[in-house]
Amino acid sequence: RDAMDFRTSYIATMVLCFIGAAVCYLDRVGFPLAYTNMAQAAGISKSTQGMIHSAFYNGYTFTQVPGGWASARYGGRPVLTLCFLLWSI
């Protein structure tokens, strides 16, 4: 029974992580496409568009090292939980 509970919990965790990663990927891919079309319609210059795209991706860049440190110190589960909660707000 304990092995079955662990397996069910493991599968549920993997499915939720996959769904979360897929949504994050869609967000990362979808934002530039949607923003580019909206910015062109609004007449925003290419240089301003580039700065906004850079700011979006710099968020990913600057969180890699602190995220790795927090995962090593506190474990992956609490860090991922906190990140998904903050991302959802």
N, C-alpha and C positions, 0 to 999 in steps of 0.2 A: 504494500500500500504506500509506504514512504517513497519507494522508487517511482511509483506512478505519479504521486503528487509532485515530486521533483521534476519529472519529465514534463508534466503538464505545465508547471510553472516556467520551466526552461523554454518550452515552445511558445508560450504566451509572451514571455520577455523578448524572444527573438522576433516574433511577429510585430510587437509594438515598436521595437528598435528599427525594424525594416520600414514600417509605416512612417515613423518619425524621420528617418533618414531620407525617405522618398519625398516627404513634404518639404524638408529643408532643401533638398536638391531642386525641387520644382520652384521654390521661392527664389533660390539663387539663380536659376536659369530664366525664370519668368520675369523677374524685375527688370533686367536690362532690355528685354524685348518690349515690354509694356511701356517702360519709361521712354525709350527712344521714340516710339510712335507718338506718345503724348507730348514730348518735348518738341518734336518737329511741328506738330499741330499748333503748339503754343508759341512757336517762333523763338525758342531758346537757342542760343548760339552753341556751336559745336564745342567750344572750349568750356563753357559752363556745363554742358552735358558730360564732358570728360571728367571734370572735377567732381560731379555728383556720382558718376560711376566709380571713380577712384575712392571716394569716401565710403561707398557701399562695400567695396572689396577690402578696404583697409580695416574694416571691422572684423573681417575674418582673419586677416593677417595678424592683427594685434592681440587676438584672443588665443592664438595657438599655443604660445609658451605658457601663459597663465593657466590655460585649460589643462595642458599636460602636467604642469606642476601640481595643480589641485587634484587631478586624477591619481597621480602617484602618491600624494599625501593622504587623501580621503577615500580613494577608491572610485571606480568608474560609475557605479550606480548612483551615489548621491550627486555627483557632478553632472551626470546626464539628466537626472531628475530636475536639478536646479536650472540647468540650461534650457530644458524644454519648458519649464514653468515660466522663466523669464522671457523666452522667445514668444510664448503664447500671449503675453500681456499686450 
